[in-house]
Amino acid sequence: MHDGQAAAVEIIENTWIPMPDGCRLAAKLWLPADAAEHPVPAVLEYIPYRKRDFRAVRDSGIHGFFARHGYAGVRVDLRGSGDSDGLLRDEYLPQELDDGVEVIRWIAAQPWCDGRVGMLGISWGGFNGLQIAALQPPALAAVISVCSSDDRYTDDVHYMGGCLLTDNLSWASVMLSYNACPPDPAIVGERWRELWFQRLRGSGLWLKHWLEHQRRDAFWRHASVCEDFAAIRCPVLAVSGWADGYCNTVFRLIRHLEVPRQGLVGPWGHKYPHMGGPGPSIDFLGECLRWWDRWLKGVDNGVDAEPMLRAWMQDSVSPISDDRPGHWVAEDDWPSKRIRAQPYALSPGRLEPVGGAAGPSSPPLVIRSPLSVGMFAGKWCSYSESTDLPTDQRLEDGGSLCFDTAPLDEAVEILGQPVVELELAADRAQAMVAVRLSDISPEGTVTLITFGLLNLSHRGGHDRPEPVVPGQRYRVTVRLNHVAQRFPAGNRIRLAVSSSYWPLAWPSPVPATLTLHCEGCRLLLPVRPARATDAELRDLGEPRAAPAPPTTLLEPAHREWTVLFNLATNEASLRVIDNDGAWRLDDLELTLGYDVSECYRYCNDDYATLSGEVVNHRSFERGDWSVVVTTRTELTATPTHFCVNATVDAYEGGDRVFASTWNESVPRDNL
């Protein structure tokens, strides 16, 4: 995986970037050895994930690679994170974005920089790369945004289709843990404890903020670049994976941006495409270099002439496999004029292709799903571990209405966003619907392809929810996540509909029964005809990276994803263990540990017993300096409120030096 070239690189472990208000941000630099004599463009990654420790190995592979190939790599800790001064109080606040503009100005003015800067980032860094581009800092010449969102409400860890994702809970706990970590005394000196306690006292409980905004209001519109795509005036390469939670963004960006842009979607989860699965990794850093060479150095390397979209067309696969066989396909523009929406009519148990008319009249179908539907759905956003991918959907389909095609006479390939139109009624003022698209093998196994959710109170828009009138028929549209999939001849396509999807999403306040009127329902599949030139697409190569700093593994990582049904107590639980173990950064003589556990449970299919709990544990040790931080976050609900219980405990040298507890209640807003 290591890059074979060995151009000399100078590494500056820490430098300070001053902000106008006196705050200093901590940065690590990787510079070509001759950059002082021959200035180069710079690539900035600007995130809160601690350049000094938890991201040190990854950062070296990426930014060291760029430095070996004629770019300055710059990794900056956000204000209030890592070794930087200040407080981090939430995601993407104006202060963060203003700081980012100042960071770019500072970089462009350095003697080793030729004045041109690119931004690279995954997740948080992908978000703020787009957000800062919309502010148009003069030196920012190009962006590569990986696994990010242009709409903070509809496509992030918080809400999906107006439904509350439990990833909102798990991500809030992750950030509570990060915000409770100290800066490194070797960097900040004696101030480390003062800065640490400032964070412990002042970063706040982000989960409460997010729960207070259950509709798409000004809180979420802020920093959602879809509010004004035209504000982005530099070239953008948008990247994601089918197992990631953010693939929809790629398609909206390439559709709406008015600058040079390209989309790349592979089979991957929430990792850089040279680092993780499922499916084949690629020479992603080499692809980044081509983008930088074109837009930061002005090299005419053919990037402009390549297709707007390149995507991994997935083959049919076993639901218990973490392999993702397939092949690359491309489209010259998006939306592609080659792709047509093929309608399918719904009737009891059947899914029939039609010429566009609604299906024949049939008796209404009724569903009130058990809470177990969703226990085998995997995670909203896979982190490329086989444990968090969905398994055989037969375990879910028993509590759903299922509509199947006949065995296919010929293969069907889709690329784009499947859409489901439903005519339905609910017996409660608050209800949700979950829709899944699956591939059924001749042996009967069922593999999830994509899914969508809709809070029925949001049927008229996420900014103006209205309760359902019980018994009244509504026509609603459920948009599933974009996907590319080949259904081979002999397989069947299944559409499954359920009234809950726990624990991926928090259900309605009380159980609701849905009545589907099939004559008003249809599925629209984005059918893509094969293209001969796909076989001639340029090879994306094998992963490369710069050598990592030396590390010693002290305790191996450990992953578990366990569903338990206790028939003696009627309790059902999903338990997740995601331990990174412990390791030492040898050059820094710094030992690190991280583990997290999650548990989502209910009892007797009773909505009043639903709960989610996430515990994070981080440790730091060097010589006689040791710090341990443990956070616990629990979310429960009543029919009228969400209830949050959270704790932070911080230890220095084995003694607990700080503790904080929150007990908060937030009213439910049509959710």
N, C-alpha and C positions, 0 to 999 in steps of 0.2 A: 504493500500500500504506500510505502514511502516514495517520495519524489526522488528520482535518480540524480537530478542535477544538484550541484553543491556550490552554487554561487555564495560568496561570503555574505554573512548577515550580521549586523550589529543589533544586539538586544538591549534595550533600556528597560530595566525591570519596572521602574516607576518614574513618572514625571508628572508635574502638577500643571493643570490647565486652569488659570484664574477666570472666575466669572465676574461680571460687573459688580455684583453685590458683595464681593470679597470671598465667597465660597470657592473652594478648590476641588476640582474633580481629578481623580486619580486615573492615569493612563499608562498602559504598557505599549512599547513601540518595538516593532521589528523593521529595521531599515537596511536596504542594500548598503554594503560597506562603503561604497563610493557616493552615497546620496548627497553628502555635503558638497562634493565637487560637481556632481551631476544630479540635480534635483529631479524627483520622480513624482508621479501622481500618488495619492494616498487612498487607502480603503479603510473606512471607519466602521467598526461594530460598536454599538452604543447600547448597553444592556445592564440590568441590575444583578447579574449572576456571578459576580465575584471573580475577577480576572486572576486574583492572587492564588486561589485555591481550588474551588469546585469546578471551574472551567479552565484551569491552567493547561491541562494536557490537550484538550480540544483546541483551545486558542492557538497553541503553539503549532499544531498541525496545519491550521488554516492560515494564520497570518505569517507564520514562517515561510509557508509555500509562496504567498504573494511576494514577500521580500526577496525570495530566491529568483523571482521572475520579474523584478524591476518595479515593484510597488512598495510603498511604505504601508505596513500593517499597523493599525491603531485600534487598541481595545480600551474603551473608556467605561468605568463604573458610573452609573447614574448617580446624581446627587442622593445622598442618604444610603448608598449601597456600597458593598466592598470596602475600599479604603477612602472613598470620597467623603467630603464634609456634608453636613446638612441632614435633612429628613426626606424620606420617600413616603408620601402619604397616600398615593394611589397611582393607578396606571395612567400614563399619557396626559398628565396635567399640563397646563400651559407652561409652568416652570420647567418641566422636563423638555418640552419642545423648544422653548426659548434658549435653554442651556445648549441644546443640540445645535442650534443655529450658531451660537457663540463658539462651540467646539469646532465646527467646520471652518469658521472664520479664523480661529487660532491655527488650525492645521495648515490652511492655505498660506498663512503668513510665515511658516517655519522655513528656515533655509534649506532643509532637505526635501521640501515639497515644491513642485512646479506650479502650484496654485489650483490644481484640479483634484477634486475629491469625489469618490464614490462611496455609497453606503451599502453594506451587506448585513443581513440579519435574518435569523429564523425566529418565528413567533414574536416575542416582544420587539426584537430588533428588526423584524420584517414589518411590523406595524409602524414603528416610529420612523423607519426609513421612508415609507410612503407619506406619513404625516409631516415630516420635516421637508420632504420634497415639495409638498403643497405650500409651504411657507417661502419657497423659492430663494434659498440662500444662494448668492451668486456663484460660489465655488462648487456647488454640488452639481456634478455633470452626469451622473448615472446612478441607478439604484438596482440592486438585486434583492427582491423581497421573497422570502421563503416561508411557507406555512403561516400566512398572515391574513388579515381581514381588512376590507375597505368599509365594513359596516360593523361597528362594535356591538350592536344589539342582535342582529339576525345571524351573525356568523362569528361567534366567539364562545368561550367556555361558559358564558353566563346563561343565555337563553337561546332556544331554537323553536321557531314557529310560535313564539309567545309562551312556550313552556319553560319552566325552570330546570336547567340541567344540574345534575348532582356534581358535574365537573366544576360548577360554580363553588361548591363547598370544598372540594379537594384542592382546587387551585388557590382559593383564599387561604387554606391552611398552609400550602407551600410558601406563599408569600409572607404569611405571618411568621413562618420559620426563618425565611431569609432575612426579614427585617429585624429579627431578634439576634442576628449574628454580629460579632464584633469586627472592627477593622483589625488588621495585623499590626501588633506593636512594632514589628521590624520595619514597617513602612511609616506609620504615623507617630511612633514614639510614645512618650508618656501620656499623650492625649487619648490613647486608645480607649481607656475605661470611661472617660468623660463622653466620648463620642458614642460608645456602646450604650450607656445608660440613657443618653439623649434619644437613641433609636427605640430602646425598650419602652420608654415612657411616651414617645410622641408619634410613632408610626400609625397607630390606630388599628381598628378592627375593620378591614376592608369588606368583609362579607356583609356587614350591616349596611355599608354604603350601597353595595350592589343590590341587596334585597329591597332597599328603599326606592329603587327605580325598576319596577316590574313591567313598565311599558317603554316604548321607544320615545323617550323625552329628550330634553336638551342635554342631559347628562351623557347619553349615548351618542347623540348627534355630534357632540364635540369630538374632534379627532377622527370622525368617520369620513374618510376622503370621498366616499360616494356622494356626499353632499355637494361636492364641486370637483368632479374629475378634471375639469379644465385647468384647475389650479396647479396640477402636476405638469411641469414643462420640460422634464428631462427624461431620457429613455429609461424604461422599466422592464426588467426580466422578472416575471412572476412564476414561482415554483411551488409545487405542492405534491401530495401523493393521495392515492385513492383511500388509503387507510388512515390518512390524516383528517382532522376535523375542518380543514380550511380550504378544501379543493374548490369550492364555489367561487372564491375570490379571484382565482386565476381567470376564470371565464368572464367575470364582470369587468376585470381590468382590461383584458385585451379587446373586449367589446366597446368600452366607453372611453378609454384614454385616447388622446389625440396626438400622442408623441410616438416615436418608434418604440414598439413593445413586442414582447414575445412571451408565450406561456409554455411551461414544461411541467407535465404531470406524469409521474411514474407510479409504481405500485406501492410506494413507501408509506411509512407512518410519519410521525412527528420528529423527524431527524433530517439533518443535511443528507442529500442523496448519495454522498460518498461514504456515509457512516452507518447506514442502517437499512433494514428490510422493512416489510417482507419483499421478496422479489429481488431482482438483480440491482446492485449498486452500480454507479457510473463514475466517470472521471469528472465529478461536478466541479472541482476546483479548476480543472482545465477549461470547462465551459465558462466559468467565471472569468478566467483570463481572456478568453475570446471576447466576452462582453466588455471587459475593461479595456482591452487593446483597441476595440473599435471606438468606444465612446469617451475614454479618458486619454488615449494616445492618438486617436485619429487614424489608426491602421485600417486600410481597406482590405479586410480579411473575409468578406463575403457574408458577414452576419446579416446585413440588410436584406440579402436575397433569400434568406432561409424562410421556411413556413412560419406563419404567425403562431401556430399551435403544434406542439409535439406531445403525444400522449401514448401511454402504455395500454394497448388493447389486451385486456385480461382474458385468458382462456378459462374454461370451466375447470374447477378444482374441487377437491374434497374439502368439506367444511372443517375438518380437523387438521388440515395442512397449513403450515405457515409459508409454503412456497407460493409464488405468484407467476406461473408461466404465462407467456404471451408474446407480443411483438409490438414494435413501435409503429405508430401511424401519425399522419400529419394532415393539417388543413392550412390552406394558404391565407384564410381570413376567418373571422368569427363575428357573428354566427355564420356557419358555413352554408352556402346555398345548396350543397350536395346532400345535406342531412334533412330528412323529412320527419314530421311527427306522425307516426302510425298509431291510429286509435284502436283500442281494444274495448269491447263491451263487456260488462259484468252481468252475469246471471248466476243463480245458485250453484256454486262450486266450479263455474266455468269462466274462462277468459277467452273471448273470441275476437280475432281481428275483423274489423269492419271497414267499410269505405268512408266512414266519417259520421254516419247517422248514429243516434242513440240506440242502445240495445232494446230488445223486445221487453214488453211488460212482464213482470214476474212478482211473486209475493214478496213483501218486505222481509228483510233479514235482520235479526236482532243479535247484538253482542254486548255482553257485560263481562269483560275479561278479568280473570284472577290476577292478583298482583304478581304472580310468578312469571307472567309474560314480560320479558325483558331481562330476566336473571341470566340469560345466556346470550345477551346481545353484545357483549364486549364493552369496550369503552367508547364514548363519543369520539375521542381522539386517541388513536393508538400510538403508543410510544415505541413501536417496533419490537415489542415483546410478544412472543406467541401467546402468552398468558392473557393478553388483553384484547385478543381478536374474537369475534363471534364464533360460536360453534354451531353444530347441526341445528337448523331452525325447526326441525320436527319437535324439539323440546319447547318451542315457543308457539307453534302453530295450533296446538290443541286448544289454546285459549283465544283463538282469533278466527275471524271469517276468512276463508281461503278461496281464491279463485285461480284455477290452473288452466293453461292452454292444453290442447292435445299435444302429443309428442310432435316436435317440429319436423316438418318434411325437409327443410333445409336450414342451414345455419342462419342466425340473426345476429348482426353486430349493431350495438348502440354506442353512441358517443354524445354526451350532453346531459341535460337535466330531464329525467322522467317527471311527468306531471300527472297527478290524479285528481279528477273532478268527481266530487261526491255529492249526492243529494241525500240528506240525512236529517234526523231529528234526535234530540236528546231529552231525557226525562228530568234533567237537572239544569239549574241556571249556569253551572260551571261544569264543563266537560272538555275532554281532549280526545284527539284521534291520532293514532300512530299507524303509519303505512309502511310496509316493507316489500321490497322487490327481491325475489330469490330465484335461484337456478336449481331445478330438480334433476338429479341424474337418473338414468335408467334403473339404478339400484335403489332409488328412493331417497337418498340423502339430499338434504336441502342446504344450499349455501347462500348466505345473505350477500346481496349485491349492493344495495343502497337502501336508504330509508328516509322518511320525512315525518315531522310532527306538526300538529296544529292545535293550539289552544282555541277552542271554538268561540270564545269571547273575542278573539282577535281576527275574526273572519272578515271584518271590514277594514283592518289595518292595525299594525302594532302600536300605533300612537293613540288609538281611540277605541279601547275595548268596550264591549257592551255585553251584559249577561245574555245568555240564551233564554229564549222563551220556551219553557218545557213543552214538548209536543209539536212545536212549529217546525215545518220543513225548511231547510236552508240548502242552498247550493254553495259549496266551499271548494277551494282549490288547495291542494297540498303539494308543495314542490319538494321533490326528493333531492338529495345531494347528487351533483353531477357524477358521472361514471362512464367508463368505457369497458364494455363487456361483450364477449362472444358467447352466444348460446348455441352449442352445436346441434346438428340434426339428431333427433332422437331424445333430446332433453326437453323438459317442459319449463315454462316460465310461470312463476307463482306471484300473485299479489295477495298480501295478507293485511288485514285491518283489525286493529285492537283498540280498546278504550283506555288502555294504560300501557306504560312502558317503563316500569320500575326495575332497577334503580337508575337507569340512564336518565330519566326525567322524573321530576316530582309530579305525582298525579293530582287530580282535582281534589277539592276538599272532602268530598264524599263520593262513593262509587256512583257512576253514571251508566245508564244503558243507552246504547246507540241503536237507532233503527235506520238501516240503509234501504233506499228505494233504488233498485238496480237500474231501472230504465233511465234514471238521471245520472248514472255513474259511468265513467270511462277512464281508462289509462291511456296516456299518450307517450309512446316510446320514441326517442330520437334515433331512428334507424339510419345507419350509415352504410352506403355501398362501399365495397372494397375498392381500393385504389392501387393500381399496379406499381406506381412510383414509390409506394411505401417501402418496397423491398430495396430501393436504392438510397434510402436515407443514410446520412453520415453516421458512422459508428461513434457511440458516445464513450467508448473506452473503458478502462479499468480504473478503480479509485487510486488517487495519488494524494499524498500529503507530506508535509515536512516532518522530520523526526520529532518524536515527542520527548519531553524531558524525562530523565530516569525516575522510575517509581518502583516501589516495593509493595506487593500485595500482601496485606496482613490478615485480611478476612475476606473470603470470596463473596460475591453478590449472591443474593437468594431471592427468587421470585415465586410467588404462589397466587393462584386465583381459584378460590374454592367456594362452591355453592353447597350449602348445607340445608337439608330439610329435616328438622327434628320432629319425627312423628309422635313422640311422647308429649311434647309441649306445643306442637303446631307452630313452632317458630321457624321462619326461613331467613337465611342470611347469606350475603355475599361478602366474603372476606378476602382482602387483597394484602399481600406482603410484597413490598418492593424495596428490598434492602440492597444498597450499593456496596455494603461491606465496609472495610477499612483499608486504607492505603497510605503510604508515605511518599511525599514529594521529596526525593532524596537531596536535591540541590538546596532546598529550603529547610531541610530537616523538620518538615511539618507533617504531622500525622492527622488524617482526616477520617471521619466516619459519617455515614448518612443512612438512615433507614426510615421508612414510612409504612404505616399500616392503615387500612381503611376497612370499615365494616358498615354494611347497609342491611337493615333487618326490618321485619314485621312479624306479627303473630296473628294467627286465625284469620288471615286475609282482611284484617281490620285496619282501615286507613289511619285510625287514631294511634296506632302503634308504630308507624313508620319513623325510622331514625337513620341518620348517617353520622358516622364518627371518623375523624381522620387524626392520626397522631404522627408527628414528625419529630425526629431526633437527630441532631447534628453535634459533632464533636471536633475540637481542635486541640492539638497538643504539640508543643515544642519545648524541650527541656523541662523546666519547672513551671512553664506556663500552660495551663489547660482550661478550656472553656467547654461547657456542655449546655445546649439549649434544647428544651423539649416544649412542643406546643401541642395542644389538643383542641379540636373544634368539633362541636356536636350541633347538628341541626335537627329539630323536630318541628311539628306543626299541629295546630288545632284547625278546625274548620274556618277560623277567622284570622289567625296569625301564624307567622313563622317565628320560631323560638331558637335563639342562638346562645349556646354556652361555650365559652372559650377560655383557655388558660395559657399563660406563658410562664415557664420556670427557667431561670438562668443560673448556672453554677460556675463558680470560679475556684479552681483548686479543690474541688469536691464539696465546697460549701455553697448552699443556695444564697445568692446575693440579690435576687430580684424575683418577684412573683406578681402576676397580674391576672385578674379574672373579669370576664364580661358575662353578664346575663341580660340579653336584649330580646325585645319582642317587636316585630314589624308586622303591621296589618297586611293581609293579603289583598291584592288589587286585581280582582277578576282573574285570579290564578289559583 
